[in-house]
Structures are given as C-alpha cells and as structure tokens.
Amino acid sequence: MKKLSYIAAAILLAQSAHSFASNGKLVGSVKDLQSHLSGVMITVKGHKVTAVTDYRGRFELPNVESGEYTLVVSYMGYDSAEVKVKVRDSEITLLDPITLNSQQQIEEVVSVGQIFRGEMAAANNQKNASNIISVIAADGIGKLPDRNAAEAVQRIPGVSIERDQGEGRFVAVRGLPSQWSSASINGNRLPTAEEETTSRATAFDFFPSELIEFVEVSKAITPDLEGDAIGGSVNFITKKSADDFVFKTNFALGQNELAEGTNYSANVVYGDRLLDDKLGFIVNATAWKRDWATDNYEPRRRGESENFGIYRLELRDYTGTRETYGLNGSIEYDLENGSISASALYGTLVDDETHYKHRLRFDKDRVELQHIRNELITEMNGLEFAGVHNIGFDKTINWQLASYENEFKYGDKPNGQDNSYFVMRFDQKNVGYVGLQEASNGKSYAYNLVDGGADPWNAINNHFANGFVVDASQAGLSWVELYKVYVKEKDRLVANLDFEWQIDPELTYQFGAKYRDKVRYADFADEFYEWNSDEFGTAPTLADFTLVDQPGRSDYLTEANFNYQAQFSQVATTEDAMAFWNTNREKFRLVDGESALISNGGALGRNFDVEETHTSLYGMATYQMSAQLEILAGLRLTQTKTSVSGYTYLADKQQTVDTTQSNDYLSVLPALHLTYRADESTNYRVALTRSFARPDFGSLTPGATYLEADNKLDSGNPALEPTYSNNLDVMLEHYFDRVGLVSAGVFYKDIQDPIFEKRSIGNYNGRDGVNIVRPENGDSAWLAGVELAFNRDLGFISPKLENFGVMTNATFMDSEMTIPERAGKVAIPRQAKELYNFTLYYDDTEFAARIAVNHKGAYIEEHGKSAQGDSYYGANTSVDFTTSYQINEQALVYLELNNLTNEALEYYMGEKGRPLQVEYYGMRAMIGFNYQF
C-alpha cells in the first residue's frame, strides 16, 4: 500500500511540475473559402513543434512555452501562410480561423474544381499522417457513381470490393478475404447481419455513401486501432456537427438498362451552430430507390470423379426493386476545456425480388420451373456518445460509449407468418434429353468443351429433342419451399477510453482501453411442402394459373450464344403463386426428409447464438527524433472470449442435443512505424506490425446445414484457432507542388493458422455427390505484394493541359499456403493477384468529367481436391463515367453512368471454360441536381 502511495505522489508531483511551467496552449482551425480543411500541417517556425488538422479542420499545439511565435500553415495546392501568435503563460489561446487561398493573403485566388479539391484533401492527409494510410474525402466520393459505402473505397490503392447484383457489398484490403480486414464506422467495427454468410465481414450495401465525410484506410495499423485487421483497417467517418450554417440538397433520376422502372435518389444535409456557436448540429437524410434486373445461368456440377459433369443447368431471371435509406444526426456542445457529443446512425436496405428459375435436370430427366419471391431487409442503427476533455495544457482524455445493432430478416412474403424466400416449383417429367454423356456412375450429364463435351462455356445446350415443348399442362406442382433466415447481431456496449499526454514538443504518450460486449442470434430453416394428394387429389398444374411472360423474357441473356427463352414456358405471377399458397396452405404437408430443420439435423450449422467480449489495452508513443525522423511504437493486448451455443445431431439416435463451445485467447500485437521526411515533398515509411483475424461465427458452430439448392453441406469446426499475421510494409511517397503524388511500396505478411474451406464430395442423408465444406486451419502461409500509385494533373507536360489529370494505381500480389491432403502449394482463398485503377479527368472549376476503370483479378473462393476442383471468381473490369457542370456557386448538374461495358460476374471451377455462374447486370444511369443554400 505504501508503494502505491509513493507512486501516486510521484505522479502528482510530475503533473504539478508541468502545471506550474510557463507554458500555454494554442487552439485553432484552418479553412478555405468553401469549408474547413483536414490534413493541414501547422509548424512553429524555427522549432520542432508541429500539428496536423483533424477531419474537422481543427488543431492544437499543447505545452508550448509562453512567448511570440510564427505559425507556418502548409497545404498542398495552396500557397503557405504565416500567422503571428502569442502564447500566454497558463492560458489556452483560441486563434481566429486561418483562411487559406483568400484575397486577404494572396493577390490571386486559386480556382479549385471538385475533383481537384478531393485530391487535395486525400494527398494532404496521407502526406502528414504518422502511418501508411489512404484517404478519400466527401468531394472525391461524390464525383463518381459510387452509391454505397463499399463502392466508395474501391478506387483506393490495394482496396477491392465484392458485389451482389452488381452493387458493392463487402470491402477487402490487398486482395485478402473481406473478413480479414476491419471495416468500421467512426472507429468501431460494426455488427454483421447478412442472408447467406456467417462471417464477420460487414456488408456495407445498406449504408449510403452520402452519409460519409471521409474514408481512412490504414494499410499498417497502429496500437490505438482494433487489431483484427490482417489486410488493413477501413474506417468510414460520418458527417459530424456543422461549423457553419449548411443546407445542401441533391436529387437525381435514372434507370437500369435491364429494368423497366425509373430510379431516384434524394439527399438533404442541414446543420448550424447555436448558443453563441457553442452548440453545433447536423442532420443528413438520404434515400435511393432503383429498379434492377439481372440475367444469370448456373451450371451445377458433379465432382472430379464424374469429370465435373453438369447435372443441372439453371437459367435465372431476376427483377426487383431496391430501396436504401440512411439517416445521420449529430450534435456537439463545446465546453470550456473540451466538448461532448451525441450521434445517431441509421441505414437500411429493402430488396423486393422476383425471380424465375428454369432448371434443366439432366440427371432426373425433367424440367423444373421455380417461381420465387422474397423481400430482404437489412437494418442497422447505432448510438454514439463521446467526449474530449483537456487537462491542463498537455493532456487530453477522449471517451466514447456506443451501441450498434444490425438485423437481417425476410419481409412479409408470402405472408406475415411465413416470412421467407418463397419458392413454388412445377416439374415436367420425361423430357428425353439428347446429346448427354454417360459418367462413371452410370448417369448422363452435359459436358463443356474443356471436359471433352460438346457445349461451349457461353452456349451450353438445353439438350432438348427436336420438337420438345415445355408444356404448362404437363408441369405439376411439386413443392413449395419456405427458406427462412433471421440474423441479429448487437454490440450492446462499446466503450473506449484514450489518454494522451504530450510530455514535450517531441514526445507524446497515448494509452487506452476498449471493451465490446456482443451477442448474435441466427435462426434458419429450409422447409419443403408437398401437395397432400391423399386428401385433396391430384396436384394442380402450371396451366391452372393465369400465365404471362416473365419480366424481361424477350431479351433474356442476349449475351449468351444460345436462345434459351425460345423454349421457356409462360409463368404465373409470383403474386398469384403466393395467393394460392395463402389460400390453400392446409392442403400442403411438410416433407421432413427434404427439409433442413433443427429436428432432423439438417439446419444445425446456421442455428446458433453467440456471446462474445473483446477487452483491449494499448500503449504507444510518438517521438520526433529529429526534424526528419518520427517514430511511433506501441503494443496492444486483446482478450477475446467467445461462447457459441448450437446443436449437435446424433444420427444413430436420431436425436438433436444442445451444445455449447467456448474459445478464449489473448492476442499480443506490437507495432513499430518509422517515417523519414527527407524533404517537404518526400516520405520514406517502414512499418512492422502484428494483426489477427478471429474465426467466423458460422465456422465455430458445432452443427452443419444442408442446402438443397446447392447440394452442399456446410459444417462448422469449434476447434478453429484465430489467424495471426506478422506484417512488413515499406513505402516511398513523393508529392508534387501542384497536388499529386507518386508512391511505391512493398508489403509482406507471414500468416499463421490461416482458415480455409476444405471441400470434398460425399454422402449425406441418403444423397450422394454432396459438396461437403468444412473450415480448417491450414499450415503457415505468406502474402507478398507491390503497390504503385501516380496521381497528377497534366500541367507538367504543358500549361494547356493543367485541367486534365490522371489517377492510377496498381497492386500486384502473390501468396502461398499448404492444405492438408493436397499436394503442392495453393493461393490464400479470395486473394486476387492484381488490382488496378485508372482514371482520366478534366476539371476547369465549371465543367468536370471523369472516366474510371476498376479491375480486380481472379481469385479462389473455395479449394477443391486439386487445382481443377478449385472454385474461382473471375477477373472483373468495370468502367464508370461521370460529368458535371457548375451553373453558379450554389447549383450543379451531373450525369453518372455505371458499368458501361456490362461486365459480367463469372464464377467457375478450375478454369473459365467450366462455369458455375455467369451473371449480367447491364448499365446504370443517373442525372441529378445539387443545390446549396
């Protein structure tokens, strides 16, 4: 006890010594004629005292000796400014806002267009950071047709996205799996809730890009960031309280090429300051409604022993309406020595989908026609309370209390009790397929050219005999399927506490703690119902319904070299199908053997609850060793405690029992960052870090789930270990006087216990040829890559070209890992070998135009027994275009064109000539109007 008293006394004496020193503090902000500026370097002339403005344009120079000084304010793209200041003993001096690029400071104001302005913000924040980061400002987000948070980051070097129905959904860094990167909002990783995945990756298609003020991508994390980020950390920073009056509106109309309806979007931002400017608030509301359609074909294949024969060809035609809504409200009150704030976030995606699926069952000699209707709803909400408190002139405490909830559910289709992915299927039997080949198991399948068959990958024959017609009167009602999913994940409490102490102008200490209390609930059932012919006679046929052509039938899959729609039957409307079910539900009976339920052991892998806590402590120091060299070093400790409650099916007893599995581990995560500023334009950076990735929730479940549509059994593995990575990053950055940069970097990741999806073919519940997928820890792996970037206007070639510019970046990667029972090395799952972006723009402050190319290379989704059994997503190259005209200072009109080349999503096994899925989305266009009051 005496020792603790001595330590406390020493701390008080140390603080008292600092309190009575002849020191003061400077607080200020920097802006231009349009808004506050982030990433501005503030230097005390003749001293090693610096600060960088935050995302609100604010800066602090604590613990400065009293006296008169000159501040040098530097921001690439504008001339530097010098400001005389006086530091008073034991006082906080609040400076008047410093305005750059104003007539009071320079003879001629520099005209800056929106594209150039976004580049200025990105380059200045990156240049003056203490670690390896990339930044996008709201100006940069708004200049391309990137409509959600995921799409907003796809043009950053080393960042890629995964799409659904042509829209960005998951974010990945350096080609690694999305769940290996940390995607967060305002520094907190969000809960996950998604229909078909049980991973930790957050789907950001529900979160509109209009709510984002900045995106910060940390390629090499620091100890104050969450450590579960092997790829990196992507932080979406929402709009905070206004610094001045702001009222902005944005309205747009458009259309999708394959859909028939009209799309619209609307966004309103309103904010101001009250109570002598002590109270600031901002409200941002956005809505986006669009009709969409996709054309798709999916060959379902047998295993390698049957030479990947196609046993079922699915011809899918999707139409639907998606609605995205977002709301962000924030309020902040300035205290005498700090501030307190509160924020509320809301985002939702509602997808009402109609889907007709024609399934050619070569193995069953029948045609199946599925009528599908569902409404998918993802809804996120969050509350954040935060405070910043200055203690004396050299210490700051930051705290935050937050809670977030993310929920996925099906809407009221077909009714309010059976909320599900609703499927009504009709079968026409005895088709008499021709041109099939017999496999080793005695059954006949279709084969692509690469497997010795006659079918090209993009023109797979329907193998109907001449004169065969799909006849609605011969298509009997086979099943009604209710595919039910509900996921809710909630971070009941996220608590942060950070303490920063600037010992002197060269040395700053930072300590902190973070705690998260998380729960997750997942319910799943796949119920099959058949017509009760014993009591109600023969099942109806498709001809008993009013028949129509399915939406978009006439131009279905025109990209393929086969006229599939010519043989399509007419269909019932999904409204009629649902009405028939609702009226005649009692005439159907559940078929237990075909269904995936808890009771029969078929749905155990997706029925589980999770309770998890994360407790982290960190300490770090930033030391300005010289005017050129800055060192940041520290350590983060994170304790993870996970409890998964699910079910295990005892096949011999035909009994389901409750099972709980626990996982508890401590992650030790050191970090060292060196930044050498050779001159005002050149940075050399080196980072040594350690990071990790927790196993996905679904991977830890003790049960398994059988999916009839995919003929796949997904199994969990409670014994999984977390994946760790030791990371080395080296980066060279050179910045040009007129905003631009050239950078080159290399990175290497030494990965232990990577998790991969082990895939095999086996039997399940009397079915043969089932794809069995189980997560396993592999042996050690590595990833290495090179990252290049060049952004610059073309004025260095000729002054006549100064309004033109290019932004280009490329990342090239390779990786290796070992999978038990497979010879040789394989690539890490979901790791693309190359990513690149190329953008050409013109911006003269009134008229602006930009065309952008985004490319992601092919990558393995799941490993098979051999290279030919690996499942790949193919390379994807998209082209987008936007143009705008500034009518006056308040008004702007713009045009957005997305997916100009109608790039397809391709999913294949082993090689492109053996497709598993090919999907086309068409082009999307929007024309809009911005007005700022």
N, C-alpha and C positions, 0 to 999 in steps of 0.2 A: 504494500500500500504506500509506503514511504517513497519507493522508487517511482510510482505513478505520480505522486505529488511533486517530486523533483522535476519529472518530465513536463508536467503541466506548467510549473513555474517557469521553466526554461522557455517554453513556447510563448507564455505571456510576456516574458522579458524581451524575446525576439520581436514579438509583434509591437511591443511598446517602443522599442528602438526605432522601428520603421515608422511608427505613428508620429514620433516627435522629430523625424528627419525633416529637413527643409525641402520637402517635395510636394508636388501637386499633380493634377491630372487634367488632361485635355480631352474633351469630347466634342465630336463634330460629325458632319456629314458632307458628302460630295454629290453633286448632280450636274446635269447639263440642262439645256433649255426644255427637255422633254420629261425627264424622270431622274430619279436617283441612280447612281452608278455603283455597281459592285466590282470588286477586284482592283480598285484604285490603290496604288502604292503611295503611302504617306511617309516621307523621310524627314527627320530633323536634320537640317543642313549642318554638315560638319560633325555629326555624331552617328553612332551605330544604333540609332533608335528608329524603328520603323513600325508601321501598322498597315493593314490591308482592310479596306472597307468590306463589310459583310453584304449579304444579299439585300439588305435594306439601304445600302449606301452609307452606313454608319461606321465610325471608327473611334477607338480610344487609344490614348497614349498615357498609360498609367505610370506612376512612380518616376516622374520627371522632376529633376531639380529645379527650384524656382529660378526665374530669370527670363530673358528675352531670347526668342529663337525665330528662325525662319523655317517654315514647313515647305517642302518641295512636293507638289502634288502631281503624280505621273500616271497617265492613262493613254495607252497606245491608241492612235487615231486622232488624238487631240494634242495641242501644244501643252507642255507642262506649265504649271502655275506656281508662283511663290507667294506665301502668305505669312505676314509678320504676326507673331503671337507672343503673349506674355503669360508665363506660368507663375501663379501666386502661391506662396507658402501655405500649405494645408487647406487649399481650396480646389474645387472642381470648376474648371473654366469651360463654359459651354460656348463654343465658337458659332458664329453665324454660318449658315450653309455656304460651302465653297462651290461656286458655279464655274464649270469649265466650258470652253467654247462659247463665251459670251462677248458681246461687243465692249463690255467694260474691261475685259482682259486683253483682247486681241483686236487688231484692226479689221480682220475679215473672218466672219463666222464660217466654219466648215459645214457644208451641206452634207448630211448623212442620211442615206436611204435605209429602209428597214432591214434589208438583207445585210448590208454593211454594219448596221448597228448591232445586229445579233452576233456577227463575227467579232466585233469589238468586245462585247461582254464575255464571250467564250474565251477569247485569247487572253484577255487581261486576268480573268480568274485562274486560268490554267497556269499562266506565267508566274503569278505571285503566290501560288499555293506551296505548302510545305511537303506535299506528297504528289504522287503521279495521279492526276485526275484529268477528266474531260468534262466540260460544262456546256449545256445548252440553255440559253435564256429564252424567255417567252417570245421575244422578237423572232428568234430562229425557229421556234416550234411553229409559229403561226404562218410561216412563209412556205410551207409545203403541206400537201393534203394528208397530214398525219392526224387522224381524228381521235385517237385514244392514247393513253399514257404509254402503252407498249410501242406503238408506231413512232412516238416522238423521239425515241432514242436509237432507232435502227441505223441512223447515219453517223453515229459516233464511232471512231476507230475501235475495232475489236468487239463491238456490240452487235448482236443479232436478235431476231425475234422468231417465235413460232406462231403460225397463223391458224385461224379457224374460219372457214367460209370466207377466206380472202382477207380477213381483218387480223391485225396483230393481237396476240394474246399473252404469250409468255416472253420474258426478257432473259437473254443469256449473254454472258461476257466471255470473250475469247473462245467462242465455239464450244464451250463446255455445257453440260446439261443445265437447264434453267434452274433446277433445284440446288445446284452448286453455287449459285450466285444469290446475293441478298438483294431483293427488291423491296424498298421501303418507302414510306411517306413520312416526311418530316423526321427522319432518323429512326423510325420504328418499323420493323418488318411486320407486314400485315398478316392477319389470319387468312387461310386459304379455304375456298369452297368452290368446287368445280364438279361438273357432272361425271366425267369419266376418269379423272385422275385422283389418286390419293396421295399425291406428293406434297412437298412443302412449297412448291413454286406457286406464286400468286399470279392468277390470271388478271391482267390489267385491261381487258377489253371493256369492262364495266366503268372505267374511270376516264372521263373526258379530258382531252389534252388542254382544253380551255381553262381548267382549274389549276394548271401548273404554272408557276412563276419561273422556276429553274429546275434543271435536272443535273445532278452531280454524280459522275461515275468515277469511283475510286478503284483504280487498277491494282494498287497496292495499299492495303488498309492500314490504318493507324490504330493504336490501342483503344482510342475512345469510340471506335466503331464496332458494331457487332461482328464477332469473329467467324460466324458461319457463312463464309463468302470465299470459297476457293477460287471461283472465277473473278469475283470482284463485287463491289457494292454499288447498286444503282439507287440513288435517293431522289425521290420526287418531292420537291419543295412547293407547297401550295402558296397561294397568294395570302399575305398577311395584312394587317391593318394599313389603311391608306396614310400616306404622309401629307397629302393634299386632297382637295376635292377631286373625285374622279367619277365619271359616269360614261361608260362605254357600252355600245350595242353592236351586235353582229348578227345578221340574218342572211340565210342562203337557201337556195332551192337547187335541186339536181335530180339525177336519175342514174340508175344502174342499167347497163346495156342489156342484160338478160332478163330484167324485171320490167313490169309494166307501170308501176305506180310512180308518184312523184315524191322525192325526198326533201326534207327540210331540216335546217338547224337554226338554233337561236341561242344567243349568249348575251347576258347582261352583267356588267360589273358596276357596282355603286359603292362609293366609300367617301369618308370625310373625316375631319377632326373637329372635336367639340371641347368644351370646358377649357378655354384658353389653350387649345392644342394639346392638352394632356390626355384626352381620350380619342383614340383612333379606332375606326371600324371599317370593315369591308364585307360586302356580300356579293357572291358570284354564283349565278344560276345559269345552267346550260341544258339544252335539250337537242337531241338529234334523232330523227325518225327516218328510216330508209327501208324501201322495199328491195329485196335481194333475190337472187336466183343463182343456182349452180347446176352444172351438168357433170355427171360423175359415172365412171364404171369401175367395178372392183372384181377382179378375178380371185376367187378363193381357191387355195391350192392344197394338195396333199403334201406329204413330206418328201424328203430326199429319196427314200426307198421307192417311191412311186414316181420319181423323176419330176416332182413338182407339177403333176397334172392338175388341170383346172376342173374341179368337181362342181363348181357353181360360178356362174357369171352373173353379177349383179349390175343392173342398169338403173341408176338412181337419178331422179329428177327432183331437185329441191326448189321450193319457193317459200318466201316468208317475209315477215316484217320485223325489223329490229328497232327497239326504242331504247336510247340511252339518256339518262337524266343524271345531273350532278348538281350538288349544292355545297358551297363552302362559305362559312361565315366565321369571321374572326374579329375579336375586339381586344384592344390593348390599352392599358392605363399606365401612364408614366408616373413613377414615384420619385421622391427626391433623390434616391440613390438606386435607381433600377426601374423595373417595370413588372407588371403582371399581365397575363393574357389568357384568353379562353378561345378555343376554336371548335367548330363542329364541321364534320365531313359527312357527305352522303353521296353514294354513287350506286346506280342500278342499271342493269341490262335486262330487258324483256325481249325474248326472241320467240315469236309465234311462227311455227314452222309447219309447212305442209310438204309431204314427201311421198312420192310414188316410187316404189322399188319393184322392178321386174327381175325376178330371179330365175335364171335358166339352170335347172338342176340336172346336169348331165348324168350324175350318179344315180338319180332317182327317176329319171325319165318323166319329168313333169316340169311345168311352168308354174311359178308362184308369183302372185301379184299382191303386194302389200300396200295397203292404204294407211298412211302414218300421219298422225297429227300430235303435236306437243307444243307446250309453251314453257320455255326455260327461263327461269328468273334467278338472277344473281343480284344480291343486295348487300351493300356494305355501309356501315355507319361507324362513326368514331367521335369521341370527345377528347379534347386535349386541354389541360390546364398547365400553365408554365409561369415561371418567374425568373427574373435576373436581378441579383442584388449585389451592389458594390459595397465592399467592406474596406473602408479607408481608400487609399489611392493605388493599391497594388493587388487587391484580392477581389475575386468575383465568384459568386455562387449561382449556378444555374440548376433549376429543378424542373421536373415535368411529371405530371400524373396523367395517364391516358387509359382509355379503354376502347377496344375496337371489336366489331362483330361482323362476320362475313357469313352469308347464308345462301345456299343453293336449294331450289325446290322447283317442282313442276307446278304449273298453273292448273286451272280448273278444266282440264281436258282429260277424259271425255265428260267429267262432271266433278262436283266438289268433293266427292268421296274417293274416287278412283284416280286422283291426280297422278298422271303418269305420261310416259312416252307410249302413246296409244297406237296399236297395230291391229288391223283387221286383214287377214290373209285369205286369198282364194287360190285353189290349186286346180290346174287342168292336167290330168294324168295321161299316160300312154302317148307321149309326144312322138316317139320314134326318131330320136336324134340320129343324124348320119354324120359320117366323117370323123368319128371319135376313134381313139386308140386304146387298146386294152393294156392295162398296167399289170404289174407283178402280182397284185392282189386279186386279179380276175375281173376287176371293174373297168369301165371305159370312161376316159376323160378326154378333154380337149388339151392340146399342147401348143405352146408357142414355138416359133422357128428355132429359138436357141436351144430347145429341148427336143428337137427332131420332129416337131409337129408342122402343121400347115398354116398356123394362124400368126400373122404379124402382131406385134405388141399393141399397135394402134388400130387394128382392124380385126379383132377376134370374132370369128364367125358365130352366128347363133346356132348353126348346125341343124336348122330346121330342114325337113324334107321338102322337096318341091310341092307346092300346093297346100302346105300346112298353114292353118289359120288359128290364131288364138281366139277361142270361141267363148264368149261370156256365159253362154248357156251350159257349157261343159266345165266351167270353173266353179267348183263347190266351195262353200265357206269352210275353211279348215281350222283356223284358230282366231282367237282374239288374245293379243298379248298386252299385258299391262306391265311395263318396265318402270319400276319405281325407284327413285333416288332422292334422298334428303341428306344434306350435309350442312352442319352448322359448326363453325369454329369461333370461339370467343377468347380474346385476351382480356380476362376480367380485370386485370390490373397490370399496367406497365409503368414502372416508377424509375426515374432517372435522377441522379444527383451528381453534379460535377463541381469541383472546386479548382479554381485557377489562381495561382499565386505568381506574380511577376517579381522575382527576387531582385533583379536589376534589369537594365535595358537589354542585356544579352541572354538572360536565363529566365525561363518560365517553367514552373511545375504545374502539372494538372493531374488530379486524382478524381476517381469517380466510382459509382456503383450503379448497377441496373438490375432490376428484378421484373420478371414476367411470370404471370400465373395464367396458364392456358388450359382450356377444355375444348374438346372436339367430339361431336356426335355424328355418326354416319349410319344411316339405315338404307337397306337395299332389298329388293325382291324383284324377281322376274317371273311373273305369273302367266301361265298359259291356260286358256279356257277353250273347251270344245263344245260344239252344239250337242245337246242331250237328245240324241236321236231315239233313245229308248222311250222317252216320254212324249217327244214333240215331232217325231217323224224325221224325214229326210231334211238335211241342212239346206238352207237357201243357196242359190247360185248367184253369181255376179249379175246375171240377167234380170234378177228380181229387183234390182235397183235401177233408178234413173241414171243413164250413162251419159257421160260427156267426155270430151278430150281433156287430158290432163293439161294444166297450165304449161305453156311453152313447148308443147309436143312437137309442133311443126318445125322448130329449129333446135330440137334436142341433139346435143353432141355433134354439131356440124363439123367440129374439129377432127372427129374420127373418120376413118376411111371406110365406114360401113353405115348403111342407112337402117339403124335399129328401129326407129319409130314407125317405120312402114309396117312392121309386124306387131306393134303394140295393140293390145285391146283397149277399148274405151274403159273408163273408170267411173266409179261412184265418187261423189264429192266426199271429202272427209267429214263434212257436217252431217251428211246422210249416214255415213258409217257410224259416227258417234251416236247419233239419234237412235239408230237401230239397236246399238248396244244398250243404251239407257232404257229403251222401251222393253227389251227382251232379255235383260240381264239374268232373270231367273231361269231362262231356258238354256243357260250355259252351265257347265260344271268344270271345276278346277281339275287339271291333269297334273297330279303331283310328280309323276315321273319325268315330265318335260320341264317342269318349273324349277327355278333356283330359289330355294327358301331356306330359312333357318332350320325348319323342322326336318328337311330331308338332307341337310348338309351341303346344299349347292350354293348357298349365298353367304357363307361364313366369312369370306375374305373381305367383305365390304359392310359387314355389320359389326361395328366395334366402337368403343368410346375411349378417348384418350384424356388423361390428365397429365400435365407437364409443367414443370417450373424451370426457369433459367435464372441463375444467380451469377452475376458477373462483378468483378472488381478489377480496376485497372489503375495504373500509374504511368505517367510519361513525362518527359522533359524535353523542351526545345531550347537548344543552345546555339547562339550566334557566335561561333568560334572566331570568325573574322568577318570583314565586310562581304566576303565571297562565300564562305562556308557556313552552312546551317546543318545542325544535327538534331534529329528527332529520334528518341529511343524510349522504349517502354515495354510493359508486359500487361497482358490481360489474362485473367483466370475466369473460366466459365464452368459452372457446375450445372449439368443437365440431369433432371430426374424425370423419367417417363414411365407411365403406367398405362398399359393397353389392356382393356377388358373386352373379350370377344368370346368366341365359341369354338369348340373342337367337336368334330363328328366321329363317333366310334362306329365304324362301318360294321364290325362284327355284331354289335348290339343294336345297330340302327337307332342310336341314341345321340342327342346333342347335349354337351355339358358346357357349363360356363368355365371360362379360362381367363386368368389374368397373368400377364407377363410384365416384368419390370426391367428397366435399363437405367443405369446410373453411372455417369462418368464425368471426370474433370478434364477440361481442355486447357492446356498451358500454351499461350500464344504470344511469343515475343515478337518484337518488331524493331527494325532499325532503318531509318531513312536518312540519306545524305543528299544535300542539294548544294552544288557548287555553281555559283553565279559568276561565270568567267567575265562577263561584262553585262551591261544593261540589257543586252539582247539575247544572251546565250545562257542556257542552264544545262548542267550535267546532273543527272539524278541516278542514285543507286538505292535499292530497297531490298532488304532481307526480312521476310515475314513468314509467319506460320498461320494457317487458317484451317477450317474444317467444314464438314457437311454432315448434318445429322441424317440418319436413315429416314426415308419417307414413312409417313404414318401407316399407309397401307402395306408397306414392306414388313412391318413389325407384327401385323395381325397373325394370330395362331391358326386361322382358318383359311379356306380357299373359296373361290367363286367361279362357277361355270357360266360362260356366256354363249348361248346357243347361236347368236348371230355371227359370232366369230369362231365358233367351235374351239373355244380356248378356255383353259383352266388357269386362273391366276391364283397363285399360292403365296402366302406370307412366310416370313422367316424371323421369328422373335430373337434369334441369336445374332442378328446383324450387329456389326461394330460400326461406329462412325468412321468416316473417311477423313484423313488428315493430309495436308499438303505443306511442304516446305517450298517457299517461293523466292525466286531471284528475279528482280526487274532492273534493267538498265535502260536509261532513256537520255537522248540528246535532243534539246529543243532550241531552235533559233527563231527569233521573232523579227519581223521586218518593221521598219519605221511606220509605214502606212500599213495598217493592220494585216497581218498574215503570219504564217509560220511554216517551217519545215521541221519535221521531227523524225527520228528513227530510234527504235528501241528493240531490245530482245528480252524475252522472258523464258523462264524455265520453272517447271513445277514438278517436284518429286512427291508422288502421291502414294500413300499407304492405305491399304484396305479399300480400294475402290469397289463400289457396288455395281454389279451388272445383272442383267436379266438373263438367266440361264434358260434356254429354250430346248425343249425336247418333244418328241411325238410319242404318245402313249394311249392308254385306255382309261376311260372314266365312266363309271356308272353304266356300263354296257355299251358305250360308244367307243369305236376305235378311231385312230387317226387324230386324236385330240391334241392340240397345241398346248403343252404344259409349260407355264412360265413361272419361275421361282427366283427371287432375288438372292444373290450370293455375294460374299466378299471375295474379290479376286486378290491375286498377289500384287505386289507393288507395281506402280505404273509411272509413266512420266509424260509430260507435255512440254513442248518447246515451240517457240514461235518468234516471228519478226513482225514488228508493227511500224508502218510508214505512214506519214501524212504530209500533205502540202496544200496549204490554203493561201491564196494571194490574188489580189486584183492584177490585171494585166497592164497596168500603167508603167511597170518597169520595162516593158517592151516598147511601148510608145504612149505618150500622153493621150493620144486619141482613144486608147483602149482602157483608160482608167475606170470606166464604168462597167467594164467586163471583168469577170473573175472566175476562178476555178476553186473548187474544194474537192480534194480527193484523198482517199486513204485506203490502205490495204493491210490486211493481216494474214500471214501465212503460218500455218501450224502443222505439227505432226505429233503423234502420240503413240504409245505402246503400252499394252497391258497383257497379262497372262491369264487365260481362263482354264481352270482345271478341266481335264479330259478333252482338251483341244490342242492340237499341235500348233506350234509357232506362236507368233505374237499377233495381237489384234489391236485396233484403234479403240480408244475410250468411247463408250456409247455417246451419241449425239454430238461428237466433236467433228466439226467441219474443218476441212483442210485449208480453206481460204474464205475470206470475207473481203469485199471491197465496195467502195462507194465512189462515184464520180458525179460531180455537179458542175454545170456551166451556168453562170448567171449574168444578168445585166441589171444595173440599178443606177438610175440617174436622179433619185430622190422623188421623182414623179411617177415614172414608169419603171416597173421591175418585172423580170421574168426569170424563171429558173427551171431547168430540166435536170432531173436527178436519176441516176442509175444505182440500184442497190443489188448486190449479189451475195448469196450465201451458197457455199459449196455443198456437195452431197455429204451425208453423214449416216452412220449406222444407228438405227433405232433399237434393234434387238439383235443379239448374237445367236447364230444357229450352231449346228454341229460342225459346219465347215463354212468356208467363205461363200459358197453358193447358197447357203441357208441363212445368211445374214440379211436382215430387213433394213433397207435404206430409204431415207427421204432424198429425193433427187435434188440436184442443184437448182436454185431458183434465182432468176434475174428479173427484177421489176423496174419499170420506167414510169416516172411520175412527172407532171408538169404543172407549174402554177405561174400566173401572171397577175399583176395588179396595177391600178392607176390611182394616184393620189389626186383627187379632184381639188381639194383645198386642205387646210390644216386639220379640218375635222372629219372629212369624208374620204372614203376609199372604196373602190370596187375591185373585185378579184374573181378569178376563174381558177378552178382546181380540176385537174384530170389525173386519175389514178389508174394504174395497171394498163398503160397504153398498149402494151403488146399482148394482153390477155395471157399472161404467163400462167402455166398450169402447175398445180401441185402434183408431184409424182412420188409414188411410194412403190418400191419394187423389191424383189428378192434376188439377191446376188448380183444382178445386172439389169440395166434398163429394159432389156428385151423380155423381162419376166415381171410384168407389172402386178402390183397388189391393189393399187388405187391410182386413178388419174382423174383430176377434177379441174374444171374451168370455171372462172368467175366473171369474165367479161370486164369491161371498163366501167369506171365510176366517174361522174362529173358533177361539179357543184359550181354555181355562180352566186356571189354574195356581195354584201354591202356592209361596211364598217362605218360607224359614226360615233365620234367622241364629242360630248358636250363640254 
